[in-house]
Amino acid sequence: MEAQGTTRSTDEALIRELLEKWADATRLGKHDEVLVFHASDVTIFDVLPPLKYEGADAYRKSWDEWQPTTESSGQFEIHDLKITAGQDVAFAHCLIHCGGTQPDGGTFEDWVRATFCLHKLAGKWLVTHQHISMPIGKQSGNR
């Protein structure tokens, strides 16, 4: 049983690292790196229209349409990350604090919720489902 617990801990650490790299790429605007840990046929629900994306390519194509322009790297920090990993499937959920300074000097910030479903394929964890949401009626800055 200990070996299985060790494997689970290792998998949870790998998933945590994968999601932190995803957040770093998002924050730094490294568009080519944002989806490297996502399956090509990933389903993504996001807070902005069209709300549902079928496949990594569809999501990537829309990125420039709604990704806010910031003066420097934006804020995109994972908080309260919880991970549950099985042998070949896992899920994780967290809060994300995002924001930045726009070219006109205006600032924005928000909290969103995120859920990730992952599948281990050929020994590598990939996000197969991602859901980012914002509570209805939420006011900026409230958690």
ROMI-302235 format. One record per residue (C-alpha): z, y, x; residue in one letter; residue number from 1. Coordinates in pm, whole numbers, plus 32768, in hexadecimal, padded with zeros to 4 digits. Layout:
! ROMI-302235
{up=Z | north=Y | east=X | nunu=A | torvex=NUM}
...
! end
This chain:
! ROMI-302235
{up=8000 | north=8000 | east=8000 | nunu=M | torvex=1}
{up=8043 | north=80ED | east=8122 | nunu=E | torvex=2}
{up=7EDA | north=80D7 | east=819D | nunu=A | torvex=3}
{up=7E5E | north=813A | east=8044 | nunu=Q | torvex=4}
{up=7F50 | north=8262 | east=803F | nunu=G | torvex=5}
{up=7ED8 | north=82C8 | east=819A | nunu=T | torvex=6}
{up=7D6E | north=82B5 | east=8126 | nunu=T | torvex=7}
{up=7DC1 | north=8383 | east=7FF1 | nunu=R | torvex=8}
{up=7E6F | north=848A | east=80CB | nunu=S | torvex=9}
{up=7D45 | north=8490 | east=81B6 | nunu=T | torvex=10}
{up=7C53 | north=84B7 | east=8093 | nunu=D | torvex=11}
{up=7D24 | north=85CE | east=7FFB | nunu=E | torvex=12}
{up=7D25 | north=8681 | east=814D | nunu=A | torvex=13}
{up=7BAA | north=865A | east=816A | nunu=L | torvex=14}
{up=7B79 | north=86E5 | east=800C | nunu=I | torvex=15}
{up=7C63 | north=8809 | east=8054 | nunu=R | torvex=16}
{up=7B99 | north=8858 | east=818F | nunu=E | torvex=17}
{up=7A50 | north=883A | east=80D0 | nunu=L | torvex=18}
{up=7AC6 | north=892D | east=7FC2 | nunu=L | torvex=19}
{up=7B4E | north=8A24 | east=80C2 | nunu=E | torvex=20}
{up=79FB | north=8A1F | east=8173 | nunu=K | torvex=21}
{up=7953 | north=8A5C | east=8021 | nunu=W | torvex=22}
{up=7A3A | north=8B86 | east=7FE4 | nunu=A | torvex=23}
{up=79FB | north=8C0D | east=8144 | nunu=D | torvex=24}
{up=7881 | north=8BF6 | east=8118 | nunu=A | torvex=25}
{up=789B | north=8CA1 | east=7FC6 | nunu=T | torvex=26}
{up=797C | north=8DB7 | east=8049 | nunu=R | torvex=27}
{up=78A2 | north=8DF6 | east=817B | nunu=L | torvex=28}
{up=775C | north=8DF0 | east=80B5 | nunu=G | torvex=29}
{up=76D5 | north=8CC5 | east=8177 | nunu=K | torvex=30}
{up=75EF | north=8C5D | east=805E | nunu=H | torvex=31}
{up=7557 | north=8B39 | east=811B | nunu=D | torvex=32}
{up=76B1 | north=8AA0 | east=814F | nunu=E | torvex=33}
{up=7748 | north=8ACF | east=7FF2 | nunu=V | torvex=34}
{up=76B4 | north=898F | east=7F64 | nunu=L | torvex=35}
{up=76AD | north=88A9 | east=8094 | nunu=V | torvex=36}
{up=77C7 | north=87D5 | east=8000 | nunu=F | torvex=37}
{up=7728 | north=87C3 | east=7EA5 | nunu=H | torvex=38}
{up=764E | north=86A9 | east=7E26 | nunu=A | torvex=39}
{up=74E7 | north=8714 | east=7DE6 | nunu=S | torvex=40}
{up=7511 | north=86B4 | east=7C76 | nunu=D | torvex=41}
{up=765F | north=876C | east=7C4D | nunu=V | torvex=42}
{up=76B2 | north=8806 | east=7AFD | nunu=T | torvex=43}
{up=7752 | north=895D | east=7B22 | nunu=I | torvex=44}
{up=77F2 | north=8A30 | east=7A14 | nunu=F | torvex=45}
{up=7834 | north=8B96 | east=7A81 | nunu=D | torvex=46}
{up=78B6 | north=8CD6 | east=79E6 | nunu=V | torvex=47}
{up=7768 | north=8D8B | east=79D7 | nunu=L | torvex=48}
{up=762C | north=8D36 | east=7913 | nunu=P | torvex=49}
{up=758B | north=8C4A | east=78EF | nunu=P | torvex=50}
{up=76E5 | north=8BA5 | east=790E | nunu=L | torvex=51}
{up=765A | north=8A47 | east=7955 | nunu=K | torvex=52}
{up=7587 | north=89E7 | east=7A81 | nunu=Y | torvex=53}
{up=74E4 | north=8893 | east=7AA7 | nunu=E | torvex=54}
{up=74BE | north=884E | east=7C1A | nunu=G | torvex=55}
{up=7512 | north=8901 | east=7D5B | nunu=A | torvex=56}
{up=73B7 | north=89A0 | east=7D6E | nunu=D | torvex=57}
{up=73DD | north=8A47 | east=7C1A | nunu=A | torvex=58}
{up=752F | north=8AD5 | east=7C7B | nunu=Y | torvex=59}
{up=74B5 | north=8B4E | east=7DCE | nunu=R | torvex=60}
{up=7383 | north=8BF9 | east=7D34 | nunu=K | torvex=61}
{up=7464 | north=8CC7 | east=7C50 | nunu=S | torvex=62}
{up=755C | north=8D29 | east=7D61 | nunu=W | torvex=63}
{up=74B9 | north=8E73 | east=7DC2 | nunu=D | torvex=64}
{up=7499 | north=8EDC | east=7C55 | nunu=E | torvex=65}
{up=7610 | north=8EEB | east=7C13 | nunu=W | torvex=66}
{up=76C7 | north=8ED6 | east=7D5F | nunu=Q | torvex=67}
{up=7766 | north=902E | east=7D90 | nunu=P | torvex=68}
{up=7708 | north=90F3 | east=7EC7 | nunu=T | torvex=69}
{up=7837 | north=914E | east=7F96 | nunu=T | torvex=70}
{up=7860 | north=922E | east=80C5 | nunu=E | torvex=71}
{up=78FB | north=911A | east=8195 | nunu=S | torvex=72}
{up=795E | north=8FB5 | east=814F | nunu=S | torvex=73}
{up=79E6 | north=8FA8 | east=7FF1 | nunu=G | torvex=74}
{up=7B2D | north=8F12 | east=7F83 | nunu=Q | torvex=75}
{up=7B17 | north=8DA9 | east=7F11 | nunu=F | torvex=76}
{up=7C5D | north=8CF1 | east=7F49 | nunu=E | torvex=77}
{up=7CC9 | north=8BA1 | east=7EC0 | nunu=I | torvex=78}
{up=7E2D | north=8B91 | east=7E37 | nunu=H | torvex=79}
{up=7EFD | north=8A71 | east=7DAC | nunu=D | torvex=80}
{up=7DFC | north=8966 | east=7E07 | nunu=L | torvex=81}
{up=7E56 | north=8810 | east=7D7A | nunu=K | torvex=82}
{up=7D8B | north=86DC | east=7DD9 | nunu=I | torvex=83}
{up=7D8E | north=857B | east=7D4D | nunu=T | torvex=84}
{up=7CB9 | north=8480 | east=7E0C | nunu=A | torvex=85}
{up=7C63 | north=831C | east=7DB8 | nunu=G | torvex=86}
{up=7B91 | north=822A | east=7E7E | nunu=Q | torvex=87}
{up=7A42 | north=82CD | east=7E2F | nunu=D | torvex=88}
{up=7A8A | north=83DF | east=7D2E | nunu=V | torvex=89}
{up=7B6F | north=850C | east=7D3B | nunu=A | torvex=90}
{up=7BBC | north=864A | east=7C83 | nunu=F | torvex=91}
{up=7C56 | north=8792 | east=7CEB | nunu=A | torvex=92}
{up=7CBC | north=88D1 | east=7C3F | nunu=H | torvex=93}
{up=7D2F | north=8A26 | east=7CB6 | nunu=C | torvex=94}
{up=7D35 | north=8B99 | east=7C77 | nunu=L | torvex=95}
{up=7C4C | north=8C7C | east=7D39 | nunu=I | torvex=96}
{up=7C9A | north=8DE8 | east=7D84 | nunu=H | torvex=97}
{up=7B50 | north=8E9C | east=7DB5 | nunu=C | torvex=98}
{up=7AE7 | north=9002 | east=7DEC | nunu=G | torvex=99}
{up=7A5F | north=90FE | east=7EDF | nunu=G | torvex=100}
{up=79E9 | north=925E | east=7F25 | nunu=T | torvex=101}
{up=7894 | north=92BD | east=7EA1 | nunu=Q | torvex=102}
{up=779C | north=939A | east=7F5E | nunu=P | torvex=103}
{up=77FF | north=94C7 | east=7E85 | nunu=D | torvex=104}
{up=796C | north=949B | east=7EED | nunu=G | torvex=105}
{up=79DA | north=9408 | east=7DA0 | nunu=G | torvex=106}
{up=7AAD | north=92D0 | east=7DAB | nunu=T | torvex=107}
{up=7ACA | north=91A0 | east=7CCD | nunu=F | torvex=108}
{up=7BB2 | north=9076 | east=7CBE | nunu=E | torvex=109}
{up=7BF5 | north=8F57 | east=7BD4 | nunu=D | torvex=110}
{up=7C97 | north=8E05 | east=7BB6 | nunu=W | torvex=111}
{up=7BC9 | north=8CDB | east=7B44 | nunu=V | torvex=112}
{up=7C18 | north=8B6D | east=7B0B | nunu=R | torvex=113}
{up=7B55 | north=8A5A | east=7BB9 | nunu=A | torvex=114}
{up=7B35 | north=88E4 | east=7B88 | nunu=T | torvex=115}
{up=7A6F | north=87FE | east=7C6C | nunu=F | torvex=116}
{up=7A0D | north=8694 | east=7C39 | nunu=C | torvex=117}
{up=79A5 | north=85DB | east=7D73 | nunu=L | torvex=118}
{up=7903 | north=848F | east=7DBF | nunu=H | torvex=119}
{up=790E | north=83DD | east=7F0D | nunu=K | torvex=120}
{up=77AE | north=836D | east=7F67 | nunu=L | torvex=121}
{up=776A | north=82B7 | east=80AE | nunu=A | torvex=122}
{up=78C5 | north=831B | east=8127 | nunu=G | torvex=123}
{up=7890 | north=848F | east=80E3 | nunu=K | torvex=124}
{up=7935 | north=855B | east=7FCD | nunu=W | torvex=125}
{up=7845 | north=862C | east=7EFA | nunu=L | torvex=126}
{up=788B | north=8715 | east=7DD7 | nunu=V | torvex=127}
{up=77D3 | north=8687 | east=7CA8 | nunu=T | torvex=128}
{up=7868 | north=8771 | east=7BA4 | nunu=H | torvex=129}
{up=78F3 | north=88D1 | east=7BCF | nunu=Q | torvex=130}
{up=7987 | north=89A9 | east=7ABE | nunu=H | torvex=131}
{up=79F0 | north=8B12 | east=7AF7 | nunu=I | torvex=132}
{up=7A86 | north=8BC8 | east=79CD | nunu=S | torvex=133}
{up=7B38 | north=8D07 | east=7973 | nunu=M | torvex=134}
{up=7C29 | north=8D20 | east=7850 | nunu=P | torvex=135}
{up=7BA1 | north=8DDF | east=7725 | nunu=I | torvex=136}
{up=7C46 | north=8F31 | east=7706 | nunu=G | torvex=137}
{up=7CD3 | north=8F1A | east=7865 | nunu=K | torvex=138}
{up=7D1A | north=9068 | east=7904 | nunu=Q | torvex=139}
{up=7CC3 | north=9099 | east=7A72 | nunu=S | torvex=140}
{up=7DE7 | north=9057 | east=7B5B | nunu=G | torvex=141}
{up=7EAF | north=8F7A | east=7A6C | nunu=N | torvex=142}
{up=7EE8 | north=8E13 | east=7ACB | nunu=R | torvex=143}
! end
